Amino acid sequence: MKIAEIKNLLPHRYPFLLIDRVLELGPNKIKCLKNVTVNEEFFNGHFPREPIMPGVLQVEALAQAGCLLYIDEHKINPEDYTVVFSAINNCKFRRPVVPGDQLILEVEITGIKRQFITMRSVASVDGQVTCQLDATAALIPNDK
């Protein structure tokens, strides 16, 4: 899945759309790519002398990947629903993400109960884990 299709499914836009491409999409699993460039807005203020991608943005990128997976797999109309975090658990940051890195985002849906989706997520660069977490998201109907 390339950026045009991603933008059809996610409501996020620059500078907050944090997925550049879907590399793999299968039953309950997705693998996405975020190219981290020195031109990212957050690098202007997040340690300009030693720029690193904020951990919270890695978490958001994983959330967007999980949202893409759920919306695509369950044929959810993004105009009718929004997927939002309801819990983040066991979040750990293992190594910094810096300009020039290709951040790989892998999310697996581990359960669905009513409008709640549980996921296990891992972000990595060059095979090294940068961030990992378990999360729960909720499917919220949009007001018409």
Backbone as CSV, one residue per row, in Angstrom:
resi,resn,N_x,N_y,N_z,CA_x,CA_y,CA_z,C_x,C_y,C_z
1,MET,0.858,-1.163,0.000,0.000,0.000,0.000,0.906,1.229,0.000
2,LYS,0.638,2.131,-0.913,1.427,3.352,-1.009,0.680,4.515,-0.363
3,ILE,1.314,5.677,-0.352,0.835,6.816,0.428,-0.576,7.268,0.051
4,ALA,-0.946,7.236,-1.213,-2.285,7.687,-1.617,-3.364,6.830,-0.964
5,GLU,-3.162,5.532,-0.949,-4.146,4.637,-0.324,-4.147,4.792,1.199
6,ILE,-2.969,4.993,1.778,-2.875,5.224,3.225,-3.690,6.461,3.596
7,LYS,-3.556,7.528,2.803,-4.281,8.770,3.077,-5.791,8.604,2.896
8,ASN,-6.211,7.636,2.115,-7.646,7.349,1.986,-8.201,6.675,3.235
9,LEU,-7.347,6.004,3.996,-7.803,5.248,5.167,-7.559,5.965,6.495
10,LEU,-6.505,6.775,6.575,-6.189,7.478,7.818,-6.564,8.955,7.706
11,PRO,-7.036,9.544,8.798,-7.373,10.972,8.758,-6.151,11.877,8.907
12,HIS,-5.009,11.336,9.290,-3.813,12.138,9.567,-3.230,12.737,8.286
13,ARG,-2.623,13.906,8.434,-1.942,14.578,7.336,-0.647,15.175,7.859
14,TYR,0.208,15.640,6.947,1.464,16.257,7.319,1.183,17.387,8.309
15,PRO,1.966,17.479,9.360,3.171,16.717,9.681,2.903,15.506,10.568
16,PHE,1.646,15.094,10.709,1.343,14.038,11.666,1.089,12.672,11.045
17,LEU,1.091,12.560,9.738,0.990,11.249,9.105,2.381,10.618,9.174
18,LEU,2.497,9.520,9.910,3.811,8.948,10.222,4.056,7.593,9.553
19,ILE,3.335,7.310,8.499,3.555,6.079,7.734,3.742,6.458,6.273
20,ASP,4.819,5.964,5.672,5.087,6.248,4.271,4.643,5.123,3.344
21,ARG,4.643,3.895,3.862,4.303,2.759,3.006,3.940,1.553,3.865
22,VAL,3.014,0.756,3.365,2.722,-0.541,3.973,3.514,-1.578,3.188
23,LEU,4.378,-2.295,3.892,5.234,-3.295,3.252,4.579,-4.660,3.177
24,GLU,3.858,-5.021,4.234,3.171,-6.314,4.300,1.852,-6.122,5.022
25,LEU,0.837,-6.824,4.547,-0.473,-6.762,5.168,-1.091,-8.145,5.075
26,GLY,-1.310,-8.761,6.228,-1.863,-10.102,6.240,-2.856,-10.241,7.358
27,PRO,-3.393,-11.407,7.539,-4.368,-11.604,8.607,-3.808,-11.201,9.972
28,ASN,-4.401,-10.175,10.560,-4.059,-9.689,11.899,-2.656,-9.111,12.033
29,LYS,-1.934,-8.883,10.929,-0.569,-8.352,11.003,-0.335,-7.317,9.915
30,ILE,0.485,-6.328,10.256,0.881,-5.321,9.277,2.338,-4.944,9.538
31,LYS,3.025,-4.599,8.458,4.405,-4.116,8.542,4.485,-2.863,7.685
32,CYS,4.867,-1.754,8.321,4.908,-0.452,7.648,6.297,0.157,7.723
33,LEU,6.488,1.198,6.924,7.760,1.908,6.853,7.533,3.393,7.099
34,LYS,8.374,3.967,7.940,8.445,5.419,8.135,9.872,5.832,7.843
35,ASN,10.078,6.612,6.780,11.393,7.169,6.489,11.588,8.385,7.381
36,VAL,12.605,8.361,8.196,12.874,9.454,9.132,13.894,10.379,8.485
37,THR,13.466,11.622,8.190,14.359,12.556,7.511,14.697,13.726,8.415
38,VAL,15.815,14.361,8.137,16.261,15.499,8.926,15.291,16.673,8.789
39,ASN,14.449,16.671,7.778,13.487,17.752,7.544,12.241,17.658,8.408
40,GLU,12.105,16.630,9.220,10.930,16.489,10.081,10.850,17.695,11.010
41,GLU,9.646,18.233,11.174,9.426,19.423,12.013,9.959,19.240,13.435
42,PHE,9.772,18.060,14.007,10.129,17.864,15.417,11.627,17.938,15.671
43,PHE,12.452,17.719,14.654,13.900,17.792,14.862,14.373,19.218,15.131
44,ASN,13.578,20.224,14.744,13.952,21.615,15.015,14.067,21.877,16.507
45,GLY,13.272,21.193,17.320,13.275,21.466,18.745,13.614,20.284,19.622
46,HIS,13.652,19.076,19.030,13.923,17.897,19.848,15.393,17.535,19.725
47,PHE,16.168,18.234,20.521,17.609,18.072,20.613,18.296,18.393,19.286
48,PRO,18.265,19.672,18.863,18.830,20.058,17.569,20.285,19.636,17.370
49,ARG,21.074,19.573,18.461,22.478,19.164,18.305,22.633,17.649,18.201
50,GLU,21.701,16.922,18.767,21.687,15.457,18.728,20.255,15.025,18.431
51,PRO,19.777,15.219,17.192,18.365,14.984,16.902,17.958,13.517,17.061
52,ILE,16.874,13.324,17.835,16.270,11.994,17.923,14.763,12.137,17.771
53,MET,14.152,11.130,17.197,12.698,11.117,17.034,12.076,10.911,18.410
54,PRO,11.136,11.770,18.800,10.502,11.589,20.104,9.828,10.220,20.224
55,GLY,9.985,9.604,21.386,9.369,8.298,21.624,7.873,8.321,21.419
56,VAL,7.231,9.407,21.817,5.783,9.493,21.681,5.375,9.429,20.206
57,LEU,6.233,9.890,19.301,5.913,9.799,17.876,6.120,8.384,17.342
58,GLN,7.041,7.645,17.942,7.156,6.226,17.586,5.878,5.490,18.000
59,VAL,5.391,5.819,19.189,4.143,5.212,19.671,2.999,5.584,18.729
60,GLU,2.923,6.842,18.330,1.872,7.281,17.406,1.990,6.572,16.060
61,ALA,3.201,6.398,15.556,3.386,5.688,14.286,2.880,4.252,14.393
62,LEU,3.156,3.597,15.513,2.646,2.240,15.728,1.118,2.246,15.799
63,ALA,0.555,3.263,16.439,-0.904,3.379,16.517,-1.507,3.522,15.128
64,GLN,-0.893,4.350,14.291,-1.404,4.530,12.939,-1.328,3.231,12.142
65,ALA,-0.261,2.472,12.340,-0.140,1.180,11.657,-1.248,0.233,12.114
66,GLY,-1.503,0.180,13.418,-2.573,-0.667,13.929,-3.932,-0.246,13.416
67,CYS,-4.145,1.045,13.325,-5.388,1.584,12.794,-5.569,1.163,11.331
68,LEU,-4.521,1.309,10.539,-4.576,0.879,9.135,-4.950,-0.585,9.023
69,LEU,-4.301,-1.407,9.828,-4.570,-2.838,9.813,-6.035,-3.120,10.106
70,TYR,-6.546,-2.554,11.177,-7.923,-2.829,11.578,-8.918,-2.314,10.540
71,ILE,-8.733,-1.097,10.073,-9.650,-0.510,9.090,-9.661,-1.321,7.798
72,ASP,-8.486,-1.701,7.310,-8.404,-2.457,6.065,-8.980,-3.862,6.226
73,GLU,-8.579,-4.533,7.278,-8.984,-5.926,7.466,-10.485,-6.078,7.720
74,HIS,-11.071,-5.103,8.408,-12.488,-5.202,8.765,-13.375,-4.325,7.899
75,LYS,-12.797,-3.788,6.824,-13.541,-2.990,5.846,-14.348,-1.880,6.514
76,ILE,-13.687,-1.166,7.435,-14.309,-0.053,8.151,-14.253,1.182,7.253
77,ASN,-15.346,1.905,7.163,-15.353,3.160,6.423,-14.795,4.244,7.345
78,PRO,-13.629,4.824,7.003,-13.019,5.822,7.884,-13.855,7.092,8.032
79,GLU,-14.834,7.283,7.179,-15.733,8.429,7.343,-16.762,8.172,8.440
80,ASP,-16.980,6.900,8.757,-17.982,6.535,9.768,-17.392,6.334,11.157
81,TYR,-16.104,5.977,11.232,-15.482,5.637,12.514,-14.072,6.213,12.620
82,THR,-13.638,6.416,13.865,-12.272,6.785,14.177,-11.732,5.765,15.172
83,VAL,-10.496,5.356,14.992,-9.841,4.440,15.921,-8.928,5.281,16.817
84,VAL,-9.111,5.161,18.142,-8.315,5.936,19.100,-7.710,5.011,20.154
85,PHE,-6.555,5.400,20.693,-5.954,4.655,21.802,-6.853,4.735,23.034
86,SER,-6.987,3.635,23.739,-7.659,3.659,25.037,-6.712,3.189,26.148
87,ALA,-5.609,2.537,25.788,-4.608,2.132,26.784,-3.281,1.836,26.086
88,ILE,-2.196,2.173,26.766,-0.850,1.815,26.324,-0.183,1.136,27.514
89,ASN,0.300,-0.075,27.297,0.907,-0.851,28.378,2.286,-1.364,27.970
90,ASN,3.117,-1.572,28.967,4.422,-2.205,28.772,5.261,-1.523,27.695
91,CYS,5.178,-0.206,27.606,5.933,0.533,26.596,7.386,0.675,27.034
92,LYS,8.284,0.305,26.117,9.714,0.414,26.390,10.403,0.980,25.165
93,PHE,11.381,1.847,25.423,12.207,2.409,24.358,13.597,1.805,24.483
94,ARG,14.101,1.273,23.374,15.350,0.500,23.414,16.545,1.197,22.776
95,ARG,16.309,2.023,21.775,17.401,2.714,21.095,16.838,3.927,20.398
96,PRO,17.640,4.988,20.223,17.132,6.189,19.566,16.900,5.985,18.067
97,VAL,16.000,6.782,17.542,15.734,6.830,16.104,16.219,8.204,15.644
98,VAL,17.077,8.214,14.621,17.729,9.448,14.187,17.478,9.682,12.693
99,PRO,17.742,10.919,12.231,17.569,11.188,10.803,18.346,10.191,9.949
100,GLY,17.693,9.756,8.877,18.287,8.767,7.974,17.833,7.352,8.250
101,ASP,17.242,7.120,9.421,16.753,5.776,9.749,15.482,5.447,8.970
102,GLN,15.305,4.170,8.711,14.039,3.667,8.205,13.402,2.897,9.361
103,LEU,12.332,3.458,9.883,11.639,2.874,11.025,10.621,1.861,10.514
104,ILE,10.795,0.617,10.932,9.872,-0.453,10.562,8.874,-0.633,11.705
105,LEU,7.599,-0.613,11.369,6.512,-0.688,12.336,5.753,-1.986,12.123
106,GLU,5.738,-2.845,13.139,5.037,-4.120,13.028,3.984,-4.205,14.126
107,VAL,2.754,-4.477,13.714,1.645,-4.555,14.646,0.874,-5.839,14.390
108,GLU,0.508,-6.476,15.491,-0.318,-7.684,15.424,-1.543,-7.469,16.304
109,ILE,-2.716,-7.699,15.738,-3.938,-7.646,16.534,-4.021,-8.945,17.327
110,THR,-4.123,-8.817,18.650,-4.147,-9.998,19.511,-5.544,-10.301,20.051
111,GLY,-6.482,-9.370,19.860,-7.842,-9.626,20.314,-8.794,-8.521,19.917
112,ILE,-10.059,-8.896,19.769,-11.125,-7.938,19.481,-12.308,-8.309,20.360
113,LYS,-12.791,-7.344,21.113,-13.950,-7.558,21.963,-14.828,-6.318,21.882
114,ARG,-16.013,-6.482,21.341,-16.918,-5.373,21.054,-16.183,-4.331,20.232
115,GLN,-16.113,-3.093,20.709,-15.440,-2.041,19.934,-13.976,-1.867,20.326
116,PHE,-13.410,-2.791,21.110,-12.023,-2.666,21.568,-11.109,-3.654,20.847
117,ILE,-9.938,-3.158,20.468,-8.951,-3.943,19.741,-7.667,-3.954,20.570
118,THR,-7.103,-5.128,20.840,-5.813,-5.193,21.530,-4.729,-5.544,20.513
119,MET,-3.551,-4.934,20.726,-2.453,-5.074,19.769,-1.118,-5.220,20.473
120,ARG,-0.222,-5.898,19.829,1.181,-5.956,20.240,1.973,-5.298,19.118
121,SER,2.852,-4.358,19.481,3.535,-3.542,18.474,5.030,-3.453,18.750
122,VAL,5.799,-3.439,17.663,7.252,-3.306,17.755,7.728,-2.389,16.629
123,ALA,8.550,-1.405,16.981,9.227,-0.564,15.992,10.706,-0.939,16.019
124,SER,11.337,-0.902,14.849,12.751,-1.272,14.789,13.460,-0.521,13.666
125,VAL,14.771,-0.451,13.793,15.648,0.106,12.769,16.784,-0.882,12.578
126,ASP,16.997,-1.291,11.350,18.076,-2.240,11.031,18.025,-3.481,11.915
127,GLY,16.817,-3.960,12.192,16.648,-5.172,12.987,16.778,-4.980,14.491
128,GLN,17.050,-3.749,14.941,17.162,-3.471,16.376,15.883,-2.799,16.854
129,VAL,15.307,-3.327,17.914,14.064,-2.778,18.462,14.319,-1.380,19.006
130,THR,13.458,-0.453,18.617,13.526,0.916,19.139,12.427,1.163,20.159
131,CYS,11.269,0.556,19.948,10.114,0.761,20.824,9.231,-0.477,20.736
132,GLN,8.681,-0.857,21.882,7.714,-1.963,21.885,6.636,-1.652,22.903
133,LEU,5.435,-2.129,22.624,4.316,-1.854,23.522,3.145,-2.769,23.226
134,ASP,2.268,-2.849,24.210,0.954,-3.470,24.054,-0.045,-2.332,24.156
135,ALA,-1.088,-2.379,23.360,-2.049,-1.278,23.372,-3.458,-1.791,23.159
136,THR,-4.399,-0.967,23.580,-5.808,-1.198,23.298,-6.322,0.052,22.589
137,ALA,-7.115,-0.164,21.573,-7.724,0.937,20.838,-9.230,0.728,20.834
138,ALA,-9.950,1.821,20.637,-11.409,1.765,20.582,-11.877,2.304,19.247
139,LEU,-12.922,1.682,18.728,-13.562,2.115,17.485,-14.721,3.023,17.886
140,ILE,-14.618,4.299,17.532,-15.598,5.313,17.946,-16.377,5.788,16.723
141,PRO,-17.718,5.736,16.773,-18.497,6.262,15.646,-18.323,7.775,15.527
142,ASN,-18.176,8.257,14.308,-18.090,9.691,14.054,-19.493,10.284,14.090
143,ASP,-19.598,11.501,14.602,-20.867,12.214,14.550,-21.142,12.611,13.112
144,LYS,-22.358,12.453,12.714,-22.728,12.792,11.319,-23.354,14.144,11.285
